[in-house]
């Protein structure tokens, strides 16, 4: 399994894939629809596909702008451990150091309810990584599976709190 990396580049890639899919689908069906169904249906389908392509382009531009703002912040999970980079320096946590992992809203700052990953270490330390920047493209359950898979410990992620996105 390849490393699980959270950053905004994946969201932009997904939007571009949608654009290519819609355009290819319309190009394949165009001649058949024009020949068998007539000009009106083909124009209506073309407008529908154009609307989907335009909305995907707008979404990808929005996500690309945000990616350039946050491109120096990421979380990477692989068999070596957890790598967190937040613009200041890479924090590396090996799996042997991790006692448990918890997902919940920010405990230190109650004014902003950012969704965070709390990594509790064996030496009573805590590492916190905010997921709020990636909230619309993140799959919390896939992130939990990645933690469990790479650590080889099914009980590493605790299910204490309800996560409402």
DSSP file (Angstrom, degrees, kcal/mol; ACC not computed):
  #  RESIDUE AA STRUCTURE BP1 BP2  ACC     N-H-->O    O-->H-N    N-H-->O    O-->H-N    TCO  KAPPA ALPHA  PHI   PSI    X-CA   Y-CA   Z-CA
    1    1 A X              0   0    0      0, 0.0     3,-0.1     0, 0.0     2,-0.1   0.000 360.0 360.0 360.0 133.8    0.0    0.0    0.0
    2    2 A X        -     0   0    0      1,-0.1     0, 0.0    76,-0.1     0, 0.0  -0.362 360.0 -79.9 -75.6 159.1    1.4    3.4   -0.9
    3    3 A X        -     0   0    0      1,-0.1     2,-0.7    -2,-0.1    75,-0.2  -0.219  41.2-122.2 -59.2 147.7    1.8    6.1    1.8
    4    4 A X  E     -A   77   0A   0     73,-2.6    73,-2.9    -3,-0.1     2,-0.4  -0.840  35.7-178.0 -93.5 116.7   -1.3    8.0    2.8
    5    5 A X  E     -A   76   0A   0     -2,-0.7     2,-0.6    71,-0.2    71,-0.2  -0.961  15.7-154.4-121.9 131.9   -0.7   11.7    2.2
    6    6 A X  E     +A   75   0A   0     69,-2.8    69,-1.2    -2,-0.4     2,-0.3  -0.926  40.2 119.9-107.5 115.6   -3.1   14.5    3.0
    7    7 A X  S >  S-     0   0    0     -2,-0.6     3,-0.8    67,-0.2     4,-0.4  -0.948  70.2-101.4-158.4 172.8   -2.8   17.7    1.0
    8    8 A X  T 3> S+     0   0    0     -2,-0.3     4,-1.6     1,-0.2     3,-0.4   0.585 103.0  83.0 -78.2  -9.5   -4.9   19.8   -1.4
    9    9 A X  H 3> S+     0   0    0      1,-0.2     4,-2.3     2,-0.2    -1,-0.2   0.857  86.2  57.8 -62.5 -34.8   -3.2   18.5   -4.5
   10   10 A X  H <> S+     0   0    0     -3,-0.8     4,-2.1     1,-0.2    -1,-0.2   0.867 103.8  51.9 -63.7 -36.5   -5.5   15.4   -4.5
   11   11 A X  H  > S+     0   0    0     -4,-0.4     4,-1.9    -3,-0.4    -1,-0.2   0.918 109.8  48.6 -66.8 -43.1   -8.6   17.5   -4.6
   12   12 A X  H  X S+     0   0    0     -4,-1.6     4,-2.2     1,-0.2    -2,-0.2   0.911 110.7  51.6 -63.0 -42.6   -7.4   19.4   -7.6
   13   13 A X  H  X S+     0   0    0     -4,-2.3     4,-2.2     1,-0.2    -1,-0.2   0.895 107.7  52.4 -61.0 -41.1   -6.5   16.2   -9.4
   14   14 A X  H  X S+     0   0    0     -4,-2.1     4,-1.7     1,-0.2    -1,-0.2   0.893 109.0  49.9 -63.2 -39.9  -10.0   14.8   -8.7
   15   15 A X  H  X S+     0   0    0     -4,-1.9     4,-1.8     2,-0.2    -2,-0.2   0.904 110.4  49.4 -65.7 -41.0  -11.6   17.9  -10.3
   16   16 A X  H  X S+     0   0    0     -4,-2.2     4,-2.3     1,-0.2    -2,-0.2   0.885 107.8  54.6 -66.2 -38.1   -9.4   17.7  -13.4
   17   17 A X  H  X S+     0   0    0     -4,-2.2     4,-2.3     1,-0.2    -1,-0.2   0.881 106.4  52.6 -62.1 -37.5  -10.3   14.0  -13.8
   18   18 A X  H  X S+     0   0    0     -4,-1.7     4,-2.7     2,-0.2     5,-0.2   0.914 108.1  50.7 -63.1 -42.7  -14.0   14.9  -13.7
   19   19 A X  H  X S+     0   0    0     -4,-1.8     4,-2.3     1,-0.2     5,-0.2   0.936 112.1  46.2 -61.2 -46.7  -13.4   17.5  -16.5
   20   20 A X  H  X S+     0   0    0     -4,-2.3     4,-2.4     1,-0.2     5,-0.2   0.900 112.9  50.8 -63.0 -41.0  -11.6   14.9  -18.6
   21   21 A X  H  X S+     0   0    0     -4,-2.3     4,-2.6     2,-0.2    -2,-0.2   0.939 111.8  45.7 -63.1 -48.7  -14.3   12.3  -18.0
   22   22 A X  H  X S+     0   0    0     -4,-2.7     4,-2.3     1,-0.2     5,-0.2   0.920 114.9  47.2 -62.3 -44.4  -17.3   14.6  -18.9
   23   23 A X  H  X S+     0   0    0     -4,-2.3     4,-2.3    -5,-0.2    -1,-0.2   0.915 113.9  47.1 -65.2 -43.0  -15.6   15.9  -22.0
   24   24 A X  H  X S+     0   0    0     -4,-2.4     4,-2.3    -5,-0.2    -2,-0.2   0.914 111.3  51.6 -64.4 -43.1  -14.6   12.4  -23.2
   25   25 A X  H  X S+     0   0    0     -4,-2.6     4,-2.1    -5,-0.2    -2,-0.2   0.920 112.0  45.9 -60.4 -45.2  -18.1   11.0  -22.5
   26   26 A X  H  X S+     0   0    0     -4,-2.3     4,-1.7     1,-0.2    -1,-0.2   0.900 111.2  52.6 -66.0 -39.8  -19.7   13.8  -24.5
   27   27 A X  H  X S+     0   0    0     -4,-2.3     4,-0.6     1,-0.2    -1,-0.2   0.886 111.2  47.2 -63.8 -37.9  -17.3   13.4  -27.4
   28   28 A X  H  < S+     0   0    0     -4,-2.3     4,-0.5     1,-0.2    -1,-0.2   0.906 119.1  39.0 -68.6 -41.4  -18.0    9.6  -27.6
   29   29 A X  H  X S+     0   0    0     -4,-2.1     4,-2.7    -5,-0.2     5,-0.3   0.618  94.4  87.4 -85.7 -12.7  -21.8   10.1  -27.5
   30   30 A X  H  X S+     0   0    0     -4,-1.7     4,-2.6     1,-0.2     5,-0.2   0.922  89.7  43.2 -57.6 -52.7  -22.0   13.2  -29.7
   31   31 A X  H  X S+     0   0    0     -4,-0.6     4,-2.1     1,-0.2    -1,-0.2   0.902 115.9  48.8 -63.9 -41.3  -22.2   11.6  -33.1
   32   32 A X  H  > S+     0   0    0     -4,-0.5     4,-2.6     2,-0.2     5,-0.4   0.918 113.6  45.6 -64.9 -43.8  -24.7    8.9  -31.9
   33   33 A X  H  X>S+     0   0    0     -4,-2.7     4,-2.0     1,-0.2     5,-1.2   0.911 113.8  49.4 -66.2 -41.1  -27.0   11.4  -30.3
   34   34 A X  H  <5S+     0   0    0     -4,-2.6     4,-0.3    -5,-0.3    -1,-0.2   0.887 116.6  42.1 -65.2 -38.3  -26.8   13.8  -33.2
   35   35 A X  H  <5S+     0   0    0     -4,-2.1    -2,-0.2    -5,-0.2    -1,-0.2   0.903 128.1  25.0 -76.2 -42.7  -27.6   11.0  -35.7
   36   36 A X  H  <5S+     0   0    0     -4,-2.6    -3,-0.2    -5,-0.2    -2,-0.2   0.803 129.7  32.6 -98.0 -31.8  -30.3    9.1  -33.8
   37   37 A X  T  <5S-     0   0    0     -4,-2.0     4,-0.3    -5,-0.4    -3,-0.2   0.688 102.8-119.8-103.9 -20.6  -31.9   11.6  -31.4
   38   38 A X     >< -     0   0    0     -5,-1.2     4,-1.4    -4,-0.3    -1,-0.2  -0.325  32.2 -66.6 105.2 171.3  -31.7   14.9  -33.3
   39   39 A X  H  > S+     0   0    0      1,-0.2     4,-2.3     2,-0.2     5,-0.2   0.848 121.4  57.5 -69.7 -37.5  -30.2   18.3  -32.9
   40   40 A X  H  > S+     0   0    0      1,-0.2     4,-2.4     2,-0.2    -1,-0.2   0.935 108.4  44.6 -63.6 -48.7  -32.3   19.5  -29.9
   41   41 A X  H  > S+     0   0    0     -4,-0.3     4,-2.7     1,-0.2    -1,-0.2   0.889 112.9  52.8 -63.8 -38.4  -31.4   16.6  -27.6
   42   42 A X  H  X S+     0   0    0     -4,-1.4     4,-2.4     2,-0.2    -1,-0.2   0.901 109.7  48.1 -64.8 -40.5  -27.7   16.9  -28.5
   43   43 A X  H  X S+     0   0    0     -4,-2.3     4,-2.4     2,-0.2    -2,-0.2   0.912 111.9  49.7 -65.8 -42.4  -27.7   20.7  -27.7
   44   44 A X  H  X S+     0   0    0     -4,-2.4     4,-2.2     2,-0.2    -2,-0.2   0.931 112.9  46.6 -62.1 -45.7  -29.4   20.0  -24.4
   45   45 A X  H  X S+     0   0    0     -4,-2.7     4,-2.6     1,-0.2     5,-0.2   0.895 110.7  53.2 -62.9 -39.5  -26.9   17.3  -23.5
   46   46 A X  H  X S+     0   0    0     -4,-2.4     4,-2.5     1,-0.2    -2,-0.2   0.899 109.1  48.7 -62.0 -40.8  -24.0   19.6  -24.6
   47   47 A X  H  X S+     0   0    0     -4,-2.4     4,-2.3     2,-0.2    -1,-0.2   0.892 111.0  50.4 -65.9 -39.5  -25.3   22.3  -22.3
   48   48 A X  H  X S+     0   0    0     -4,-2.2     4,-2.0     2,-0.2    -2,-0.2   0.931 113.2  45.1 -63.9 -44.8  -25.5   19.9  -19.4
   49   49 A X  H  X S+     0   0    0     -4,-2.6     4,-2.7     1,-0.2    -2,-0.2   0.900 111.6  53.2 -65.5 -39.9  -22.0   18.7  -20.0
   50   50 A X  H  X S+     0   0    0     -4,-2.5     4,-2.7    -5,-0.2    -1,-0.2   0.896 108.1  50.8 -61.7 -40.0  -20.8   22.2  -20.4
   51   51 A X  H  X S+     0   0    0     -4,-2.3     4,-2.4     2,-0.2    -1,-0.2   0.915 111.7  47.2 -63.4 -43.0  -22.3   23.1  -17.0
   52   52 A X  H  X S+     0   0    0     -4,-2.0     4,-2.0     2,-0.2    -2,-0.2   0.901 113.7  48.0 -65.2 -40.8  -20.6   20.2  -15.3
   53   53 A X  H  X S+     0   0    0     -4,-2.7     4,-2.5     2,-0.2    -2,-0.2   0.924 112.2  48.9 -65.9 -44.0  -17.3   21.0  -16.9
   54   54 A X  H  X S+     0   0    0     -4,-2.7     4,-2.5     1,-0.2    -2,-0.2   0.912 111.5  48.8 -63.6 -42.6  -17.6   24.7  -15.9
   55   55 A X  H  X S+     0   0    0     -4,-2.4     4,-2.3     1,-0.2    -1,-0.2   0.883 112.3  49.1 -65.7 -36.2  -18.4   23.8  -12.3
   56   56 A X  H  X S+     0   0    0     -4,-2.0     4,-2.6     2,-0.2    -2,-0.2   0.886 110.7  50.5 -67.9 -38.2  -15.5   21.4  -12.2
   57   57 A X  H  X S+     0   0    0     -4,-2.5     4,-2.3     2,-0.2    -2,-0.2   0.926 111.4  48.1 -64.3 -44.1  -13.2   24.1  -13.6
   58   58 A X  H  X S+     0   0    0     -4,-2.5     4,-2.3     1,-0.2    -2,-0.2   0.924 113.3  47.8 -62.2 -44.5  -14.3   26.6  -11.0
   59   59 A X  H  X S+     0   0    0     -4,-2.3     4,-2.6     1,-0.2     5,-0.2   0.905 111.8  49.5 -64.0 -41.1  -13.9   24.1   -8.2
   60   60 A X  H  X S+     0   0    0     -4,-2.6     4,-2.4     2,-0.2    -1,-0.2   0.878 110.5  50.1 -68.3 -35.7  -10.4   23.1   -9.4
   61   61 A X  H  X S+     0   0    0     -4,-2.3     4,-2.2     2,-0.2    -1,-0.2   0.920 111.9  48.6 -65.5 -42.8   -9.3   26.7   -9.6
   62   62 A X  H  X S+     0   0    0     -4,-2.3     4,-1.9     1,-0.2    -2,-0.2   0.925 115.2  43.9 -61.9 -45.5  -10.6   27.4   -6.1
   63   63 A X  H  X S+     0   0    0     -4,-2.6     4,-2.4     1,-0.2    -1,-0.2   0.850 111.0  54.9 -69.9 -33.1   -8.9   24.3   -4.7
   64   64 A X  H  X S+     0   0    0     -4,-2.4     4,-2.1     2,-0.2    -2,-0.2   0.897 107.0  50.6 -66.9 -39.3   -5.7   25.1   -6.7
   65   65 A X  H  X S+     0   0    0     -4,-2.2     4,-1.4     1,-0.2    -2,-0.2   0.930 112.9  46.1 -60.7 -45.1   -5.6   28.6   -5.1
   66   66 A X  H  X S+     0   0    0     -4,-1.9     4,-2.0     1,-0.2    -2,-0.2   0.862 108.5  56.6 -67.5 -34.6   -5.9   27.0   -1.7
   67   67 A X  H  < S+     0   0    0     -4,-2.4     4,-0.5     1,-0.2    -1,-0.2   0.911 105.2  51.2 -62.7 -41.6   -3.3   24.4   -2.5
   68   68 A X  H  < S+     0   0    0     -4,-2.1     3,-0.4     1,-0.2    -1,-0.2   0.838 111.1  48.9 -66.2 -31.0   -0.8   27.1   -3.3
   69   69 A X  H  < S+     0   0    0     -4,-1.4     3,-0.2     1,-0.2    -1,-0.2   0.867 124.8  28.6 -71.9 -35.9   -1.5   28.8    0.0
   70   70 A X  S >< S+     0   0    0     -4,-2.0     3,-1.8     1,-0.2    -2,-0.2   0.084  80.6 117.2-114.2  23.0   -1.2   25.6    2.0
   71   71 A X  T 3  S+     0   0    0     -4,-0.5    -1,-0.2    -3,-0.4    -3,-0.1   0.675  74.1  58.8 -69.7 -14.0    1.3   23.6   -0.1
   72   72 A X  T 3  S+     0   0    0     -3,-0.2    15,-1.0    -4,-0.1     2,-0.5   0.238  93.5  78.4 -96.6  14.4    3.8   23.5    2.7
   73   73 A X  E <   + B   0  86A   0     -3,-1.8     2,-0.3    13,-0.2    13,-0.2  -0.977  58.1 138.4-125.1 121.2    1.5   21.8    5.2
   74   74 A X  E     - B   0  85A   0     11,-2.2    11,-2.5    -2,-0.5     2,-0.4  -0.989  40.4-140.0-155.8 163.8    0.9   18.1    5.0
   75   75 A X  E     -AB   6  84A   0    -69,-1.2   -69,-2.8    -2,-0.3     2,-0.4  -0.999  21.0-170.9-127.3 126.8    0.5   14.9    6.9
   76   76 A X  E     -AB   5  83A   0      7,-2.8     7,-2.9    -2,-0.4     2,-0.5  -0.977   3.6-170.0-124.3 131.9    2.1   11.7    5.6
   77   77 A X  E     +AB   4  82A   0    -73,-2.9   -73,-2.6    -2,-0.4     2,-0.2  -0.981  23.3 140.1-121.9 124.1    1.5    8.2    7.0
   78   78 A X        -     0   0    0      3,-2.3     3,-0.5    -2,-0.5   -76,-0.1  -0.824  66.4 -76.1-147.2-170.7    3.6    5.3    6.0
   79   79 A X  S    S+     0   0    0     -2,-0.2    16,-0.2     1,-0.2     3,-0.1   0.706 124.6  56.6 -69.7 -18.6    5.2    2.2    7.4
   80   80 A X  S    S-     0   0    0      1,-0.3    15,-0.7    14,-0.1     2,-0.3   0.841 118.8 -92.2 -78.0 -34.7    8.0    4.2    9.0
   81   81 A X  E     - C   0  94A   0     -3,-0.5    -3,-2.3    13,-0.2     2,-0.5  -0.992  55.5 -39.0 157.2-153.5    5.7    6.4   11.0
   82   82 A X  E     -BC  77  93A   0     11,-3.1    11,-2.7    -2,-0.3     2,-0.5  -0.939  42.8-164.6-114.8 129.3    3.9    9.7   10.8
   83   83 A X  E     -BC  76  92A   0     -7,-2.9    -7,-2.8    -2,-0.5     2,-0.5  -0.967   6.9-174.7-117.2 121.1    5.4   12.8    9.2
   84   84 A X  E     -BC  75  91A   0      7,-2.8     7,-3.3    -2,-0.5     2,-0.4  -0.961   3.4-178.4-117.3 130.7    3.8   16.2   10.0
   85   85 A X  E     +BC  74  90A   0    -11,-2.5   -11,-2.2    -2,-0.5     5,-0.2  -0.987  10.9 168.2-130.9 122.8    5.0   19.4    8.3
   86   86 A X  E     -B   73   0A   0      3,-0.7   -13,-0.2    -2,-0.4   -14,-0.1  -0.096  68.3 -83.3-126.4  34.9    3.4   22.7    9.1
   87   87 A X  S    S+     0   0    0    -15,-1.0     3,-0.1     1,-0.1   -14,-0.1   0.194 121.5  68.3  89.2 -18.2    5.7   25.2    7.5
   88   88 A X  S    S-     0   0    0      1,-0.4     2,-0.3     0, 0.0    -1,-0.1   0.768 111.7 -40.5-105.4 -33.4    8.2   25.3   10.4
   89   89 A X        -     0   0    0     -5,-0.0    -3,-0.7     2,-0.0     2,-0.4  -0.888  61.9 -85.5 173.2 156.3    9.8   21.9   10.3
   90   90 A X  E     -C   85   0A   0     -2,-0.3     2,-0.6    -5,-0.2    -5,-0.2  -0.641  33.3-157.6 -81.5 130.2    9.1   18.2    9.8
   91   91 A X  E     -C   84   0A   0     -7,-3.3    -7,-2.8    -2,-0.4     2,-0.5  -0.945  10.3-164.2-105.6 121.6    7.9   16.4   12.9
   92   92 A X  E     -C   83   0A   0     -2,-0.6     2,-0.5    -9,-0.2    -9,-0.2  -0.918   8.4-176.0-110.8 129.4    8.5   12.6   12.7
   93   93 A X  E     -C   82   0A   0    -11,-2.7   -11,-3.1    -2,-0.5     2,-0.1  -0.983  15.8-145.4-125.2 119.2    6.8   10.2   15.0
   94   94 A X  E >>  -C   81   0A   0     -2,-0.5     3,-1.4   -13,-0.2     4,-0.7  -0.461  24.1-115.9 -79.7 156.4    7.7    6.5   14.7
   95   95 A X  G >4 S+     0   0    0    -15,-0.7     3,-0.5     1,-0.3    -1,-0.1   0.798 113.6  62.4 -64.0 -28.2    5.1    3.9   15.4
   96   96 A X  G 34 S+     0   0    0      1,-0.2    -1,-0.3    25,-0.0   -15,-0.1   0.725 102.7  51.7 -70.8 -18.5    6.9    2.6   18.4
   97   97 A X  G <4 S+     0   0    0     -3,-1.4    25,-2.6    24,-0.1     2,-0.4   0.691  89.5  95.7 -85.7 -20.5    6.4    6.0   20.1
   98   98 A X  E <<  +D  121   0B   0     -4,-0.7    23,-0.2    -3,-0.5     3,-0.1  -0.574  41.1 174.8 -83.2 126.7    2.7    6.2   19.5
   99   99 A X  E     -     0   0B   0     21,-3.1     2,-0.3     1,-0.4    22,-0.2   0.878  68.5 -23.8 -90.7 -50.3    0.4    5.1   22.3
  100  100 A X  E     -D  120   0B   0     20,-1.4    20,-2.5     2,-0.0    -1,-0.4  -0.981  53.1-135.5-157.1 164.5   -2.9    6.0   20.8
  101  101 A X  E     -De 119 157B   0     55,-2.8    57,-2.6    -2,-0.3     2,-0.4  -0.979  20.1-172.9-127.3 137.7   -4.5    8.4   18.2
  102  102 A X  E     -D  118   0B   0     16,-2.7    16,-3.5    -2,-0.4     2,-0.5  -0.985  14.2-151.6-133.9 140.8   -7.6   10.4   18.7
  103  103 A X  E     +D  117   0B   0     55,-0.5    58,-0.4    -2,-0.4     2,-0.3  -0.956  41.3 124.5-108.0 124.8   -9.7   12.5   16.4
  104  104 A X  E     -D  116   0B   0     12,-1.8    12,-2.8    -2,-0.5     3,-0.1  -0.978  61.3 -70.2-164.1 175.3  -11.6   15.4   18.0
  105  105 A X  E    S-D  115   0B   0     -2,-0.3    10,-0.2    10,-0.2     8,-0.1  -0.370  72.8 -73.4 -71.6 155.6  -12.2   19.1   17.9
  106  106 A X        -     0   0    0      8,-2.0    -1,-0.2     1,-0.2     9,-0.1  -0.262  43.9-169.3 -56.7 123.8   -9.4   21.3   19.1
  107  107 A X  S    S+     0   0    0      1,-0.1     3,-0.2    -3,-0.1    -1,-0.2   0.802  80.0  52.8 -85.7 -31.8   -9.1   21.1   22.9
  108  108 A X  S    S+     0   0    0      1,-0.2     2,-0.7     2,-0.1    -1,-0.1   0.896 113.9  38.6 -73.9 -40.2   -6.7   24.0   23.5
  109  109 A X        +     0   0    0      3,-0.2     3,-0.4     1,-0.1     5,-0.3  -0.869  61.7 178.4-117.2  98.3   -8.7   26.7   21.6
  110  110 A X  S    S+     0   0    0     -2,-0.7    -1,-0.1    -3,-0.2     3,-0.1   0.641  74.7  70.2 -76.7 -12.9  -12.4   26.3   22.2
  111  111 A X  S    S+     0   0    0      1,-0.2     2,-0.6     2,-0.0    -1,-0.2   0.909 102.6  43.7 -70.5 -41.0  -13.2   29.4   20.1
  112  112 A X  S    S-     0   0    0     -3,-0.4     2,-1.2     2,-0.0    -1,-0.2  -0.923  75.8-154.6-105.3 123.4  -12.3   27.6   16.8
  113  113 A X        +     0   0    0     -2,-0.6     2,-0.1    -8,-0.1    -3,-0.1  -0.416  27.5 171.8 -94.9  59.5  -13.6   24.1   16.7
  114  114 A X        -     0   0    0     -2,-1.2    -8,-2.0    -5,-0.3     2,-0.5  -0.449  36.7-119.6 -69.6 138.6  -10.9   22.8   14.3
  115  115 A X  E     -D  105   0B   0    -10,-0.2    16,-3.4    -2,-0.1    17,-0.6  -0.689  44.0-179.0 -77.1 127.6  -10.9   19.0   13.7
  116  116 A X  E     -DF 104 130B   0    -12,-2.8   -12,-1.8    -2,-0.5     2,-0.6  -0.890  32.7-129.2-130.7 156.6   -7.5   17.7   14.8
  117  117 A X  E     -DF 103 129B   0     12,-2.6    12,-1.9    -2,-0.3     2,-0.6  -0.945  24.9-159.1-101.4 120.7   -5.6   14.5   15.0
  118  118 A X  E     -DF 102 128B   0    -16,-3.5   -16,-2.7    -2,-0.6     2,-0.7  -0.911   3.3-165.1-102.4 120.4   -4.2   14.0   18.5
  119  119 A X  E     -DF 101 127B   0      8,-3.1     8,-2.2    -2,-0.6     2,-0.5  -0.908   6.9-156.9-108.8 107.2   -1.2   11.6   18.6
  120  120 A X  E     -DF 100 126B   0    -20,-2.5   -21,-3.1    -2,-0.7   -20,-1.4  -0.732  12.3-151.9 -87.5 126.2   -0.5   10.6   22.2
  121  121 A X  E >   -D   98   0B   0      4,-3.0     3,-1.2    -2,-0.5   -23,-0.2  -0.521  24.2-114.3 -97.2 163.6    3.1    9.4   22.7
  122  122 A X  T 3  S+     0   0    0    -25,-2.6   -24,-0.1     1,-0.3    -1,-0.1   0.794 113.7  60.7 -65.5 -29.3    4.5    6.9   25.2
  123  123 A X  T 3  S-     0   0    0    -26,-0.3    -1,-0.3     1,-0.1     3,-0.1   0.064 124.3 -99.5 -89.6  27.2    6.5    9.6   26.9
  124  124 A X  S <  S+     0   0    0     -3,-1.2     2,-0.2     1,-0.2    -2,-0.1   0.613  83.0 132.9  67.5  15.8    3.3   11.6   27.8
  125  125 A X        -     0   0    0      2,-0.0    -4,-3.0     0, 0.0     2,-0.4  -0.564  43.5-149.4 -91.4 162.0    3.7   14.0   24.9
  126  126 A X  E     -F  120   0B   0     -6,-0.2     2,-0.4    -2,-0.2    -6,-0.2  -0.999   5.4-162.5-133.5 132.7    1.0   15.0   22.5
  127  127 A X  E     -F  119   0B   0     -8,-2.2    -8,-3.1    -2,-0.4     2,-0.4  -0.953  12.3-162.1-111.4 135.2    1.4   16.0   18.8
  128  128 A X  E     -F  118   0B   0     -2,-0.4     2,-0.4   -10,-0.2   -10,-0.2  -0.958  10.3-177.3-121.6 134.0   -1.5   17.8   17.2
  129  129 A X  E     -F  117   0B   0    -12,-1.9   -12,-2.6    -2,-0.4     2,-0.3  -0.987  22.9-134.9-130.3 123.0   -2.2   18.2   13.5
  130  130 A X  E     -F  116   0B   0     -2,-0.4   -14,-0.3   -14,-0.2     3,-0.2  -0.598  16.8-174.2 -79.8 131.9   -5.2   20.3   12.3
  131  131 A X    >   +     0   0    0    -16,-3.4     3,-1.3    -2,-0.3   -15,-0.2   0.342  58.5 102.7-101.3   3.6   -7.3   18.8    9.6
  132  132 A X  G >  S+     0   0    0    -17,-0.6     3,-1.1     1,-0.3     4,-0.2   0.815  75.1  57.9 -62.0 -32.5   -9.5   21.9    9.1
  133  133 A X  G 3  S+     0   0    0      1,-0.2    -1,-0.3    -3,-0.2     3,-0.2   0.780 113.9  38.6 -67.0 -25.5   -7.7   23.0    5.9
  134  134 A X  G X> S+     0   0    0     -3,-1.3     3,-1.4     1,-0.2     4,-0.8   0.178  79.9 118.3-109.3  16.0   -8.4   19.7    4.2
  135  135 A X  T <4 S+     0   0    0     -3,-1.1     3,-0.3     1,-0.3    -1,-0.2   0.780  72.4  50.7 -64.7 -31.3  -11.9   19.1    5.5
  136  136 A X  T 34 S+     0   0    0     -3,-0.2    -1,-0.3    -4,-0.2    -2,-0.1   0.627 119.7  35.0 -84.9  -9.0  -13.8   19.1    2.2
  137  137 A X  T <4 S+     0   0    0     -3,-1.4     2,-0.3     2,-0.0    -1,-0.2   0.337  97.0 101.2-118.8   6.5  -11.5   16.5    0.5
  138  138 A X     <  -     0   0    0     -4,-0.8     2,-0.6    -3,-0.3     3,-0.1  -0.686  54.5-154.1 -99.1 146.2  -10.6   14.3    3.5
  139  139 A X     >  -     0   0    0     -2,-0.3     4,-2.1     1,-0.1     3,-0.2  -0.939   6.1-165.3-115.0 105.3  -12.1   10.9    4.3
  140  140 A X  H  > S+     0   0    0     -2,-0.6     4,-2.4     1,-0.2     5,-0.2   0.868  88.9  52.7 -61.0 -38.2  -11.8   10.4    8.0
  141  141 A X  H  > S+     0   0    0      2,-0.2     4,-2.3     1,-0.2    -1,-0.2   0.877 108.5  49.6 -68.8 -36.2  -12.5    6.7    7.8
  142  142 A X  H  > S+     0   0    0      2,-0.2     4,-2.2     1,-0.2    -1,-0.2   0.874 110.3  51.9 -66.8 -36.1   -9.8    6.3    5.2
  143  143 A X  H  X S+     0   0    0     -4,-2.1     4,-2.2     2,-0.2    -2,-0.2   0.911 109.4  48.9 -65.4 -42.2   -7.4    8.2    7.5
  144  144 A X  H  X S+     0   0    0     -4,-2.4     4,-2.4     1,-0.2    -2,-0.2   0.919 110.9  50.6 -61.5 -43.7   -8.3    5.9   10.4
  145  145 A X  H  X S+     0   0    0     -4,-2.3     4,-3.0     1,-0.2    -2,-0.2   0.888 108.6  52.4 -61.7 -38.8   -7.7    2.8    8.1
  146  146 A X  H  X S+     0   0    0     -4,-2.2     4,-2.5     2,-0.2     5,-0.3   0.917 109.2  49.1 -64.3 -42.7   -4.3    4.2    7.1
  147  147 A X  H  X S+     0   0    0     -4,-2.2     4,-1.6     1,-0.2     6,-0.3   0.934 115.6  43.8 -60.3 -45.3   -3.3    4.6   10.8
  148  148 A X  H  X>S+     0   0    0     -4,-2.4     4,-1.1     2,-0.2     5,-0.8   0.908 115.4  48.3 -67.0 -41.6   -4.4    1.1   11.6
  149  149 A X  H  <5S+     0   0    0     -4,-3.0     3,-0.4     1,-0.2    -2,-0.2   0.950 115.3  40.9 -65.5 -51.0   -2.8   -0.4    8.5
  150  150 A X  H  <5S+     0   0    0     -4,-2.5    -1,-0.2     1,-0.2    -2,-0.2   0.785 117.3  47.3 -74.5 -26.0    0.6    1.2    8.7
  151  151 A X  H  <5S-     0   0    0     -4,-1.6    -1,-0.2    -5,-0.3    -2,-0.2   0.669  95.8-138.9 -85.4 -15.7    0.9    0.8   12.5
  152  152 A X  T  <5S+     0   0    0     -4,-1.1     2,-0.4    -3,-0.4    -3,-0.2   0.785  70.9 111.5  58.6  29.3   -0.2   -2.9   12.4
  153  153 A X    > < -     0   0    0     -5,-0.8     3,-1.6    -6,-0.3     4,-0.3  -0.907  51.2-167.5-132.1 104.2   -2.2   -2.2   15.5
  154  154 A X  T 3  S+     0   0    0     -2,-0.4     3,-0.4     1,-0.3    -6,-0.1   0.715  88.1  54.6 -66.3 -18.6   -6.0   -2.3   15.1
  155  155 A X  T 3  S+     0   0    0      1,-0.2    -1,-0.3    -7,-0.1    -7,-0.0   0.287  78.0  97.2 -97.0  11.6   -6.6   -0.6   18.5
  156  156 A X  S <  S+     0   0    0     -3,-1.6   -55,-2.8   -56,-0.1     2,-0.6   0.841  73.9  64.3 -71.7 -32.1   -4.4    2.4   17.9
  157  157 A X  B    S-e  101   0B   0     -3,-0.4     2,-0.3    -4,-0.3   -55,-0.2  -0.827  78.3-148.3 -97.2 122.1   -7.3    4.7   16.8
  158  158 A X        -     0   0    0    -57,-2.6   -55,-0.5    -2,-0.6     2,-0.4  -0.641   7.5-151.2 -90.2 145.3   -9.8    5.4   19.6
  159  159 A X        +     0   0    0     -2,-0.3   -57,-0.1     1,-0.2    -1,-0.1  -0.542  53.1 124.7-111.3  63.3  -13.5    6.0   18.9
  160  160 A X        +     0   0    0     -2,-0.4     2,-0.3   -57,-0.1    -1,-0.2   0.890  61.0  48.9 -86.7 -43.0  -14.3    8.2   21.8
  161  161 A X  S    S-     0   0    0    -58,-0.4     2,-0.4    -3,-0.2   -58,-0.1  -0.704  78.2-118.3-109.4 150.1  -15.7   11.3   20.2
  162  162 A X        -     0   0    0     -2,-0.3     2,-0.7    -3,-0.0    -2,-0.0  -0.709  27.4-148.4 -81.1 129.7  -18.4   11.9   17.6
  163  163 A X        -     0   0    0     -2,-0.4     2,-0.6   -59,-0.1   -59,-0.0  -0.896  14.2-173.6-104.8 114.9  -16.9   13.7   14.6
  164  164 A X              0   0    0     -2,-0.7    -2,-0.0     1,-0.1   -49,-0.0  -0.938 360.0 360.0-110.0 120.8  -19.3   16.0   12.8
  165  165 A X              0   0    0     -2,-0.6    -1,-0.1   -29,-0.0   -50,-0.0   0.408 360.0 360.0-102.9 360.0  -18.0   17.4    9.6
